[in-house]
Amino acid sequence: MTPKAETYEFQTEVKQLLNIIINSLYSNKEIFLRELISNASDAIDKASFQAQTDPDILGDDTEFKIKLAADKENKTLTVSDNGIGMTKDEVKENLGTIAKSGTAAFLEALEKSRKEDALTPELIGQFGVGFYSAFIAADKVTVVTRAAGEQSATRWESAGDGSYTIEETDKPGRGTDVILHLSPKVLEDEDFTEEWTIRRIVKRHSDFVRYPVVMDVEREEPETDADGNPVEGGEKKKVVREETLNSMKAIWAKNKNEITDEEYNDFYSHICHDWNPPLDRMHIKLEGMTEYTALLYIPSQAPFDLFSPERQHGVQLYSRRVFIMENCRELLPEYLRFIRGVVDAPDLNLNISRELLQQDALVRNIRKNLVKKILEKLENMDGDTFEKFYNEFGAVLKEGVYSDFENRDRLTKLIRYKTTKSEDKWRSLTEYVNDMKSDQNHIYYITGDNLSAMLNSPHLEALKEKDYEVLLMTDPVDEFVVQTLTEFEGKTLQSAEKGDLDIDETDEKQSETYADLFTKIQGYLDETVKSVKPSSHLKNSVSCLSGDAYDMSAYMEKLLKASGQTVPQSKRILELNTSHPVMEKIRQIHENSPDDESLKDYSHLLYDLAVIAEGGKVENPSRFNKMVGDLMAGAIGSKAA
């Protein structure tokens, strides 16, 4: 006589949480298969662990595997394992409550084995909340399970409606079968009985589970002879083969000395879809209060979308080899978004959301340690390797100078610049300071987007005469760096195009000589400049535009306008070289004929020359063209005479 099925009510918490789990906790329906494979792997772990002290529990079934079986006609998907299995009491406890999977007792045994330095297994998740994700895809779930060492099996079944049934049944061998009766509504969106669908999900979410995930696949194969060779003209026949769907190559869980460079590079290509070998890698394993394993790579080339707002991070998050999420922004700061690889945190909840990740103390601790390790890797790189890295990712790394206060000093020592004395090779700020002239008090820099134009900027003339080195800041991010990085090793940073350079004593007498003329020029240019003054920057050129020390630079203004932002109209300072012959002649005209109309034209010409010198466009090209032509004609005429 077959025992009658017993009906039980779910624990109150299950009733309350089941709807949330199904409708809210999982944003991607295919996650249910990841959870069930994870639970199956957990069960096999337990069987493997118990077999260390009781080998007889395995019997003849020693080849661990997780098997998937799709039945398109009956619309079912079955996940089977030959793991530890469950007794009837364990089924009631584990499948009727939340987070009571028997794992706690297992962990106690695990902790004991650690103290005794015995072999320990790895656990994956909890057979609790994750199991209920099956109801995302199924309108009924059946579990048939037989515990290792038991003769009878237990059948559990529920439609997720608040109750479940349990009855005794038969099952050959230990382990668990989870049978999902797939919902027709779910199948309309995606058919989870299709071979390619199952392959894709396993490849994405469970590729690195340590046990084979297999499936019987029907294939057409040619007729063969007794030696296995194809028979010419023979008929093809349909053959069912068991195929393994996952790679099981969780190389981050292996010891470093067991992994070849080729295996490291193959894994990088697999997860990054980048066929160029990585520039460098870090295989990190931390044990203690915080436990995690990380295998991180620095690519050899920057992706084309590195600065795109939609750019996704390249680090995948796992928990005991089970995929949690890709592009995990919470593991690394934005300025390290070029890092690729995986992080496996065994104590992390499989179902954690991005919102909870931001608040999770374990994740914050892992992030802090990873940043430390990556910066150490960069600090210890040889010169050639670091230069290759910096050519690709230097501009991104500089974002950390203003966004990561905790590591600002380390990042500042890592950033590099081309300079007026090193146009082809990167220079560190430390090298710059060590080579400063004895009478030099500041670290000078200039920002812009054209290296050649910056090298030849009139703003640098006085600095070059003093043989002072100037940093050439060509990345847009540098404008934000210098707002944060105001000094380095006791030397203040000073713009070469803003404020007075204070490298020469001011000639007060000469300033007084030109005071009236400058006032007149200021009057002519009142709508475009806020002041006219003797230049501390110029030695050869006649004019340039500068700003006050705290004004927005011309390059910053250009960047903001290019990004579509409204930039308030700002006036610059017109600096004039009082040692230039042109200024002496204009001064003489002013003294002899203060109301000469040509003074107005010369004022505009001086301004236009300053605009052109910094790569800008003159407001009135026609006037500029006419004046230069007239001046050339006059100069040529005087020479011809």
C-alpha positions as CSV (number, residue, x, y, z in Angstrom):
1,M,0.0,0.0,0.0
2,T,1.4,3.4,-1.1
3,P,1.7,5.9,1.8
4,K,-0.6,8.8,1.5
5,A,0.9,12.2,0.7
6,E,0.9,14.6,3.7
7,T,0.1,18.3,3.2
8,Y,1.9,21.0,5.2
9,E,1.7,24.7,5.3
10,F,4.7,26.8,4.5
11,Q,6.4,28.7,7.3
12,T,4.8,32.1,7.7
13,E,8.0,33.8,6.5
14,V,8.0,31.7,3.4
15,K,4.4,32.8,2.5
16,Q,5.5,36.4,3.0
17,L,8.7,36.1,1.1
18,L,7.8,33.8,-1.8
19,N,6.0,36.5,-3.7
20,I,8.9,38.9,-3.2
21,I,11.4,36.3,-4.3
22,I,9.5,35.5,-7.5
23,N,8.6,39.0,-8.5
24,S,11.2,41.3,-7.1
25,L,14.4,39.6,-5.9
26,Y,15.4,38.2,-9.3
27,S,15.5,40.7,-12.2
28,N,16.5,38.0,-14.6
29,K,14.3,34.9,-14.9
30,E,17.1,32.6,-16.0
31,I,18.7,33.0,-12.6
32,F,16.6,30.1,-11.3
33,L,18.8,27.6,-13.2
34,R,22.0,29.1,-11.6
35,E,20.4,28.7,-8.1
36,L,19.4,25.1,-8.7
37,I,22.9,24.2,-10.1
38,S,24.4,26.0,-7.2
39,N,22.3,23.9,-4.7
40,A,23.2,20.7,-6.6
41,S,26.9,21.6,-6.4
42,D,26.5,22.3,-2.6
43,A,24.9,18.9,-2.2
44,I,27.8,17.2,-4.0
45,D,30.3,19.1,-1.9
46,K,28.7,17.7,1.2
47,A,28.8,14.1,-0.1
48,S,32.4,14.5,-1.1
49,F,33.2,15.9,2.4
50,Q,31.4,13.1,4.2
51,A,33.1,10.5,2.0
52,Q,36.5,11.6,3.5
53,T,35.6,9.9,6.7
54,D,33.0,7.4,5.3
55,P,33.9,6.3,1.8
56,D,31.2,3.7,1.7
57,I,28.4,6.2,1.4
58,L,29.3,6.7,-2.3
59,G,29.0,3.0,-3.2
60,D,29.6,2.5,-6.9
61,D,28.5,6.1,-7.8
62,T,31.7,8.0,-7.4
63,E,31.6,10.2,-10.5
64,F,30.0,13.4,-9.4
65,K,27.9,15.3,-11.9
66,I,24.9,17.6,-12.2
67,K,22.5,16.5,-15.0
68,L,19.9,18.7,-16.8
69,A,17.1,17.1,-18.6
70,A,14.6,19.0,-20.8
71,D,11.2,17.5,-21.8
72,K,9.7,19.7,-24.5
73,E,6.5,17.7,-24.8
74,N,5.7,17.7,-21.1
75,K,7.2,21.2,-20.6
76,T,9.5,20.2,-17.8
77,L,13.2,20.9,-16.9
78,T,14.9,18.6,-14.4
79,V,18.1,19.4,-12.4
80,S,19.6,16.2,-10.9
81,D,22.6,15.6,-8.7
82,N,24.2,12.6,-7.0
83,G,25.1,14.6,-3.9
84,I,24.2,14.0,-0.2
85,G,20.4,14.0,-0.7
86,M,17.9,14.6,2.1
87,T,15.8,12.6,4.5
88,K,12.1,13.2,5.0
89,D,12.8,15.3,8.1
90,E,15.4,17.3,6.2
91,V,13.1,17.9,3.4
92,K,10.4,19.3,5.8
93,E,13.0,21.5,7.4
94,N,14.9,22.7,4.3
95,L,12.0,23.2,1.9
96,G,9.4,24.5,4.2
97,T,11.4,27.3,5.8
98,I,13.7,30.1,4.8
99,A,17.5,29.7,5.2
100,K,17.4,26.4,7.1
101,S,19.2,24.1,4.8
102,G,21.2,22.1,7.3
103,T,24.2,24.1,6.2
104,A,24.8,25.4,9.8
105,A,25.4,21.9,11.1
106,F,27.6,21.2,8.2
107,L,29.7,24.4,8.8
108,E,30.3,23.2,12.4
109,A,31.8,20.0,11.0
110,L,33.8,22.1,8.5
111,E,35.1,24.3,11.3
112,K,36.2,21.3,13.3
113,S,38.0,19.8,10.3
114,R,39.8,23.1,9.8
115,K,41.1,23.0,13.3
116,E,42.3,19.5,12.7
117,D,43.9,20.5,9.4
118,A,41.7,18.0,7.6
119,L,40.5,18.1,4.0
120,T,37.6,20.6,3.6
121,P,35.0,21.1,0.9
122,E,33.7,24.3,-0.6
123,L,30.1,25.3,0.0
124,I,28.0,27.1,-2.5
125,G,25.0,29.1,-1.2
126,Q,22.2,27.8,1.0
127,F,19.5,25.3,0.0
128,G,16.8,27.8,1.1
129,V,16.0,31.1,-0.6
130,G,17.8,30.1,-3.8
131,F,15.5,27.0,-4.2
132,Y,12.4,29.1,-4.2
133,S,13.6,30.9,-7.3
134,A,12.4,27.8,-9.2
135,F,8.9,29.3,-9.0
136,I,10.1,32.1,-11.2
137,A,9.8,29.7,-14.1
138,A,7.6,27.0,-12.9
139,D,4.0,26.9,-11.7
140,K,4.7,23.6,-9.9
141,V,7.9,22.2,-8.5
142,T,8.6,18.5,-7.6
143,V,11.6,17.4,-5.6
144,V,12.5,13.7,-5.4
145,T,15.5,13.1,-3.0
146,R,17.2,10.2,-1.4
147,A,19.8,10.7,1.4
148,A,23.1,8.9,1.2
149,G,22.9,5.7,3.2
150,E,19.1,5.6,3.1
151,Q,17.0,3.0,1.2
152,S,13.8,5.1,0.7
153,A,13.3,8.4,-1.0
154,T,11.0,11.4,-0.4
155,R,8.8,13.3,-2.8
156,W,8.1,17.0,-2.2
157,E,5.7,19.0,-4.3
158,S,4.2,22.5,-4.3
159,A,2.6,25.0,-6.6
160,G,3.9,27.9,-4.5
161,D,0.5,28.6,-3.2
162,G,1.2,28.4,0.5
163,S,1.3,24.7,1.0
164,Y,3.3,21.6,0.0
165,T,3.0,17.8,0.1
166,I,5.4,15.2,1.2
167,E,5.3,11.4,0.6
168,E,7.6,8.4,0.5
169,T,8.7,7.2,-3.0
170,D,11.3,5.3,-4.8
171,K,14.5,6.6,-6.3
172,P,17.6,4.6,-7.6
173,G,20.7,5.9,-5.9
174,R,21.3,8.9,-3.7
175,G,20.9,12.6,-4.6
176,T,18.1,15.0,-5.6
177,D,16.0,15.6,-8.7
178,V,14.3,19.0,-8.9
179,I,11.6,18.9,-11.6
180,L,10.2,22.2,-12.8
181,H,6.8,22.1,-14.5
182,L,7.4,25.2,-16.6
183,S,4.8,27.9,-16.7
184,P,3.3,28.4,-20.2
185,K,3.5,32.2,-19.7
186,V,7.2,32.0,-19.0
187,L,7.7,29.7,-22.0
188,E,6.1,32.4,-24.2
189,D,9.0,34.7,-23.3
190,E,11.8,32.1,-23.4
191,D,11.7,28.3,-23.9
192,F,13.8,26.8,-21.1
193,T,13.5,23.4,-22.8
194,E,15.6,24.5,-25.8
195,E,19.1,23.1,-25.9
196,W,20.7,26.4,-27.0
197,T,18.9,28.3,-24.2
198,I,20.2,25.9,-21.5
199,R,23.7,26.0,-23.0
200,R,23.7,29.8,-22.9
201,I,22.5,30.0,-19.3
202,V,25.0,27.5,-18.0
203,K,27.9,29.1,-19.9
204,R,27.0,32.5,-18.5
205,H,26.1,31.7,-14.9
206,S,27.6,28.3,-14.0
207,D,30.6,27.9,-16.3
208,F,33.1,27.6,-13.4
209,V,31.1,25.3,-11.1
210,R,33.6,22.6,-10.2
211,Y,31.5,19.6,-11.2
212,P,30.4,18.7,-14.7
213,V,27.0,20.1,-15.7
214,V,25.8,17.6,-18.3
215,M,22.9,17.1,-20.7
216,D,21.8,14.3,-23.1
217,V,21.9,15.7,-26.6
218,E,20.6,14.0,-29.8
219,R,22.9,14.2,-32.8
220,E,23.0,12.8,-36.3
221,E,26.2,10.8,-36.8
222,P,27.5,8.9,-39.9
223,E,27.4,5.1,-39.9
224,T,30.8,3.6,-38.9
225,D,32.5,0.3,-39.3
226,A,33.9,-2.0,-36.6
227,D,36.9,0.2,-36.2
228,G,34.9,3.4,-35.8
229,N,35.6,4.8,-39.2
230,P,32.8,6.4,-41.3
231,V,31.3,4.1,-43.9
232,E,31.3,5.7,-47.3
233,G,27.7,6.1,-48.5
234,G,26.4,4.9,-45.1
235,E,23.2,6.2,-43.6
236,K,23.2,8.7,-40.8
237,K,21.6,7.7,-37.5
238,K,20.4,9.6,-34.5
239,V,22.6,9.1,-31.4
240,V,22.1,10.5,-27.9
241,R,25.3,11.6,-26.3
242,E,26.0,13.1,-22.8
243,E,27.7,16.4,-23.3
244,T,29.3,18.6,-20.6
245,L,28.1,22.2,-20.8
246,N,30.5,24.0,-18.4
247,S,34.2,24.5,-18.6
248,M,34.8,23.9,-14.8
249,K,37.9,26.0,-15.3
250,A,37.7,28.1,-12.1
251,I,41.4,28.7,-12.3
252,W,41.2,31.5,-9.7
253,A,40.6,28.7,-7.1
254,K,43.8,26.9,-7.9
255,N,47.3,27.6,-6.5
256,K,49.3,30.0,-8.6
257,N,52.1,27.4,-9.2
258,E,49.5,25.0,-10.7
259,I,48.5,27.5,-13.5
260,T,50.6,28.2,-16.6
261,D,50.8,31.5,-18.4
262,E,48.9,30.1,-21.3
263,E,46.0,29.0,-19.0
264,Y,46.0,32.5,-17.4
265,N,45.9,34.1,-20.9
266,D,43.2,31.7,-22.2
267,F,41.0,32.5,-19.2
268,Y,41.5,36.2,-19.8
269,S,40.4,35.8,-23.4
270,H,37.4,33.7,-22.3
271,I,36.0,36.2,-19.9
272,C,37.1,39.4,-21.7
273,H,36.7,38.5,-25.4
274,D,40.0,40.1,-25.9
275,W,42.4,38.2,-28.0
276,N,45.4,40.4,-27.1
277,P,47.3,39.0,-24.2
278,P,46.9,41.0,-21.0
279,L,49.6,43.5,-19.9
280,D,49.7,42.1,-16.4
281,R,47.7,40.1,-13.9
282,M,47.1,39.7,-10.1
283,H,46.1,36.5,-8.5
284,I,45.1,37.4,-5.0
285,K,43.9,35.1,-2.1
286,L,43.1,36.6,1.2
287,E,42.2,34.6,4.3
288,G,41.2,35.7,7.7
289,M,38.3,37.9,8.9
290,T,37.7,38.8,5.2
291,E,38.1,36.0,2.7
292,Y,38.1,36.3,-1.0
293,T,40.0,35.2,-4.1
294,A,40.5,37.5,-7.1
295,L,42.0,37.1,-10.5
296,L,42.4,40.5,-12.0
297,Y,43.9,41.5,-15.3
298,I,45.3,44.8,-16.7
299,P,44.5,44.8,-20.5
300,S,47.3,45.7,-22.9
301,Q,45.0,48.0,-24.9
302,A,42.3,50.4,-23.8
303,P,38.8,49.7,-25.1
304,F,37.3,52.2,-27.5
305,D,34.5,53.1,-25.0
306,L,36.7,53.6,-22.0
307,F,35.4,57.2,-21.5
308,S,31.8,56.4,-22.5
309,P,29.2,57.1,-19.7
310,E,27.7,53.7,-20.7
311,R,31.0,51.9,-20.3
312,Q,30.6,48.8,-18.1
313,H,33.1,47.6,-15.5
314,G,35.0,44.5,-16.3
315,V,34.9,42.6,-12.9
316,Q,32.6,39.7,-12.4
317,L,31.4,38.8,-8.9
318,Y,31.2,35.1,-7.8
319,S,30.4,33.4,-4.5
320,R,32.1,30.0,-4.3
321,R,32.4,29.8,-8.1
322,V,28.7,30.7,-8.6
323,F,28.1,33.8,-10.7
324,I,26.5,36.7,-8.9
325,M,26.7,39.6,-11.3
326,E,28.9,41.1,-14.1
327,N,30.2,44.6,-14.3
328,C,30.3,44.9,-10.5
329,R,30.9,48.6,-10.0
330,E,30.9,48.2,-6.2
331,L,34.2,46.2,-6.2
332,L,36.4,48.9,-7.7
333,P,36.3,52.7,-8.0
334,E,35.6,54.4,-11.4
335,Y,39.2,55.2,-12.0
336,L,40.1,51.5,-12.0
337,R,37.3,50.6,-14.4
338,F,39.8,49.2,-16.9
339,I,40.6,46.3,-14.6
340,R,39.1,43.0,-15.8
341,G,38.6,39.6,-14.1
342,V,36.7,37.9,-11.3
343,V,36.3,38.2,-7.6
344,D,35.0,35.2,-5.6
345,A,33.7,36.0,-2.1
346,P,32.6,32.8,-0.4
347,D,30.7,34.6,2.4
348,L,28.6,36.7,0.1
349,N,24.9,36.1,-0.2
350,L,24.1,34.8,-3.7
351,N,21.0,36.9,-4.0
352,I,22.5,40.2,-3.0
353,S,21.3,43.3,-4.9
354,R,23.4,46.2,-6.2
355,E,21.8,48.4,-3.6
356,L,22.8,46.1,-0.8
357,L,26.3,45.7,-2.3
358,Q,27.0,49.4,-1.7
359,Q,26.2,49.0,2.0
360,D,27.8,45.6,2.5
361,A,30.8,45.7,4.9
362,L,32.4,42.7,3.3
363,V,32.3,44.2,-0.2
364,R,33.7,47.5,1.1
365,N,36.5,45.6,2.8
366,I,37.2,43.7,-0.4
367,R,37.2,46.9,-2.5
368,K,39.7,48.5,-0.1
369,N,42.1,45.6,-0.3
370,L,41.8,45.3,-4.1
371,V,42.6,49.0,-4.6
372,K,45.6,48.5,-2.4
373,K,46.8,45.5,-4.3
374,I,46.3,47.1,-7.7
375,L,48.2,50.3,-6.7
376,E,51.0,48.1,-5.4
377,K,51.1,46.3,-8.7
378,L,51.4,49.6,-10.6
379,E,54.1,50.9,-8.2
380,N,56.2,47.9,-8.7
381,M,56.0,47.7,-12.5
382,D,59.2,48.0,-14.4
383,G,59.6,51.2,-16.4
384,D,58.8,49.8,-19.9
385,T,55.7,47.9,-18.7
386,F,54.4,51.0,-16.7
387,E,54.9,53.2,-19.8
388,K,52.8,50.8,-21.9
389,F,50.2,50.9,-19.2
390,Y,50.2,54.7,-18.8
391,N,49.9,55.2,-22.5
392,E,46.7,53.3,-22.4
393,F,45.2,54.1,-19.0
394,G,47.0,57.1,-17.6
395,A,44.2,59.5,-18.2
396,V,41.7,57.2,-16.3
397,L,44.1,56.7,-13.4
398,K,44.3,60.5,-12.9
399,E,40.6,60.5,-12.1
400,G,41.5,59.0,-8.7
401,V,43.6,62.0,-7.7
402,Y,40.4,64.0,-7.2
403,S,38.0,61.2,-6.4
404,D,39.9,59.0,-4.0
405,F,41.1,61.0,-1.0
406,E,42.4,58.0,0.9
407,N,44.8,57.0,-1.9
408,R,45.5,60.5,-3.3
409,D,49.2,60.6,-2.3
410,R,49.9,57.2,-3.9
411,L,48.1,58.1,-7.1
412,T,49.8,61.4,-7.3
413,K,53.2,59.6,-7.3
414,L,51.9,57.3,-10.1
415,I,50.7,60.0,-12.6
416,R,53.0,61.1,-15.3
417,Y,53.3,64.1,-17.7
418,K,55.2,65.1,-20.8
419,T,57.1,68.3,-20.2
420,T,58.9,71.1,-21.9
421,K,62.1,69.1,-21.3
422,S,60.6,65.7,-22.0
423,E,58.3,65.7,-25.0
424,D,58.6,62.0,-25.8
425,K,58.9,60.4,-22.4
426,W,56.6,60.5,-19.3
427,R,57.9,62.2,-16.2
428,S,56.7,61.7,-12.6
429,L,56.2,64.6,-10.2
430,T,58.9,63.2,-8.1
431,E,61.4,63.4,-11.0
432,Y,60.2,66.9,-11.7
433,V,60.7,68.1,-8.1
434,N,64.1,66.4,-7.9
435,D,65.3,68.3,-11.0
436,M,63.9,71.7,-10.1
437,K,66.3,74.7,-10.3
438,S,67.6,75.9,-7.0
439,D,65.7,79.2,-7.4
440,Q,62.5,77.6,-8.5
441,N,59.6,77.7,-6.0
442,H,56.7,76.3,-7.9
443,I,55.7,73.3,-10.1
444,Y,54.6,75.0,-13.3
445,Y,52.0,73.5,-15.7
446,I,49.9,74.4,-18.7
447,T,46.7,72.8,-19.9
448,G,45.5,72.2,-23.5
449,D,44.7,69.7,-26.1
450,N,47.5,70.2,-28.5
451,L,51.0,69.3,-27.4
452,S,52.8,71.3,-30.1
453,A,50.7,74.4,-29.4
454,M,51.4,74.1,-25.7
455,L,55.2,73.7,-26.3
456,N,55.2,76.9,-28.3
457,S,52.8,78.9,-26.1
458,P,53.9,82.5,-25.5
459,H,52.9,81.9,-21.8
460,L,56.1,79.8,-21.4
461,E,58.6,82.2,-22.8
462,A,59.7,83.6,-19.4
463,L,59.8,80.2,-17.8
464,K,61.9,78.8,-20.7
465,E,64.3,81.7,-20.4
466,K,64.8,80.7,-16.7
467,D,65.2,77.0,-17.8
468,Y,62.2,76.0,-15.7
469,E,60.5,72.8,-16.6
470,V,56.7,73.0,-17.3
471,L,54.2,70.1,-17.2
472,L,52.2,69.7,-20.4
473,M,48.7,68.6,-19.3
474,T,46.9,67.4,-22.4
475,D,44.0,65.4,-20.9
476,P,40.7,66.9,-20.1
477,V,40.8,65.3,-16.6
478,D,43.9,67.4,-15.8
479,E,41.7,70.4,-15.3
480,F,40.1,68.6,-12.4
481,V,43.4,67.2,-11.1
482,V,45.0,70.6,-10.6
483,Q,41.9,71.9,-8.7
484,T,42.5,69.2,-6.1
485,L,46.3,68.7,-6.3
486,T,47.5,72.1,-5.2
487,E,50.9,71.0,-3.9
488,F,53.4,68.1,-4.1
489,E,56.3,67.5,-1.7
490,G,56.0,71.1,-0.4
491,K,56.0,72.7,-3.8
492,T,52.8,74.4,-5.0
493,L,51.4,73.9,-8.4
494,Q,51.1,77.1,-10.5
495,S,49.5,77.6,-13.9
496,A,51.8,79.1,-16.5
497,E,48.8,80.9,-18.0
498,K,47.1,82.3,-14.9
499,G,48.3,84.9,-12.4
500,D,51.7,86.5,-12.1
501,L,54.7,84.1,-12.4
502,D,56.7,86.2,-9.9
503,I,60.0,85.0,-11.3
504,D,61.4,88.4,-12.1
505,E,61.3,91.7,-10.2
506,T,58.7,94.1,-11.5
507,D,60.1,97.1,-13.2
508,E,58.0,99.7,-11.5
509,K,59.4,102.6,-13.6
510,Q,58.6,100.9,-16.8
511,S,55.1,100.1,-15.6
512,E,54.5,103.7,-14.8
513,T,55.8,104.6,-18.3
514,Y,53.1,102.5,-19.9
515,A,50.3,103.2,-17.4
516,D,48.4,105.8,-19.5
517,L,48.7,103.7,-22.7
518,F,47.4,100.6,-21.0
519,T,44.5,102.6,-19.6
520,K,43.7,103.8,-23.2
521,I,43.9,100.2,-24.6
522,Q,41.7,99.0,-21.8
523,G,39.1,101.5,-22.9
524,Y,39.2,100.3,-26.5
525,L,38.9,96.6,-25.4
526,D,36.6,97.1,-22.4
527,E,34.0,94.6,-23.8
528,T,36.5,91.8,-24.2
529,V,39.2,92.1,-21.5
530,K,39.0,92.9,-17.8
531,S,42.4,94.5,-17.5
532,V,45.6,95.3,-19.5
533,K,48.9,94.9,-17.7
534,P,52.7,94.3,-18.3
535,S,53.3,90.6,-18.8
536,S,55.3,88.4,-16.5
537,H,55.1,85.5,-19.0
538,L,56.3,87.0,-22.3
539,K,59.9,87.5,-23.6
540,N,59.6,87.3,-27.4
541,S,55.9,87.7,-28.2
542,V,54.1,91.0,-27.9
543,S,50.8,89.9,-26.3
544,C,49.0,87.0,-24.6
545,L,45.8,86.4,-22.7
546,S,45.9,85.2,-19.2
547,G,43.6,84.9,-16.2
548,D,43.7,85.6,-12.5
549,A,45.0,82.8,-10.3
550,Y,41.5,81.4,-9.6
551,D,39.9,82.1,-13.0
552,M,38.7,79.3,-15.3
553,S,41.4,78.4,-17.8
554,A,40.8,78.8,-21.5
555,Y,41.0,75.0,-22.0
556,M,38.4,74.4,-19.2
557,E,36.1,76.9,-20.8
558,K,36.5,75.1,-24.2
559,L,35.7,71.7,-22.6
560,L,32.6,73.0,-21.0
561,K,31.3,74.5,-24.2
562,A,32.1,71.4,-26.1
563,S,30.0,69.3,-23.6
564,G,27.0,71.6,-24.2
565,Q,27.2,73.4,-20.9
566,T,26.4,77.1,-20.7
567,V,29.5,79.0,-19.7
568,P,29.1,82.5,-18.3
569,Q,30.8,85.1,-20.4
570,S,34.2,85.8,-18.9
571,K,36.8,88.4,-19.6
572,R,40.5,87.6,-19.7
573,I,43.6,89.7,-18.9
574,L,45.6,91.1,-21.9
575,E,49.2,90.9,-21.0
576,L,51.6,93.1,-23.1
577,N,55.4,92.7,-23.4
578,T,56.7,96.2,-22.6
579,S,60.2,95.1,-23.8
580,H,58.9,94.4,-27.3
581,P,59.8,97.0,-30.0
582,V,56.2,97.2,-31.1
583,M,55.0,98.4,-27.7
584,E,57.7,101.1,-27.7
585,K,56.5,102.4,-31.0
586,I,52.8,102.3,-30.0
587,R,53.8,104.2,-26.8
588,Q,55.5,106.8,-28.8
589,I,52.4,107.2,-31.0
590,H,50.3,107.6,-27.9
591,E,52.6,110.2,-26.4
592,N,52.8,112.2,-29.6
593,S,49.2,111.9,-30.7
594,P,47.0,110.6,-27.8
595,D,43.8,110.8,-30.0
596,D,45.3,109.0,-33.0
597,E,42.6,106.6,-34.4
598,S,45.3,104.1,-35.2
599,L,45.7,103.4,-31.5
600,K,42.2,101.7,-31.5
601,D,43.2,99.5,-34.4
602,Y,46.5,98.5,-32.8
603,S,44.7,97.7,-29.6
604,H,42.4,95.2,-31.4
605,L,45.3,93.8,-33.3
606,L,47.2,93.2,-30.1
607,Y,44.2,91.3,-28.7
608,D,43.7,89.3,-31.9
609,L,47.4,88.3,-31.9
610,A,46.9,87.0,-28.3
611,V,43.9,85.0,-29.3
612,I,45.7,83.4,-32.2
613,A,48.7,82.6,-30.0
614,E,46.6,80.3,-27.8
615,G,44.9,78.6,-30.7
616,G,41.7,80.7,-30.7
617,K,39.7,82.3,-33.5
618,V,39.6,86.1,-34.0
619,E,36.2,87.7,-33.8
620,N,36.7,89.9,-36.9
621,P,38.9,88.1,-39.4
622,S,38.4,90.7,-42.1
623,R,39.6,93.5,-39.9
624,F,42.6,91.4,-38.7
625,N,43.5,90.5,-42.3
626,K,43.3,94.2,-43.5
627,M,45.5,95.5,-40.6
628,V,48.2,92.8,-41.1
629,G,48.2,93.6,-44.9
630,D,48.5,97.3,-44.3
631,L,51.4,96.8,-41.8
632,M,53.2,94.5,-44.2
633,A,52.8,96.9,-47.0
634,G,54.1,99.7,-44.9
635,A,57.1,97.6,-43.7
636,I,57.9,96.5,-47.2
637,G,57.5,100.0,-48.6
638,S,60.0,101.4,-46.0
639,K,62.5,98.8,-46.9
640,A,62.1,99.3,-50.6
641,A,62.6,103.0,-50.2
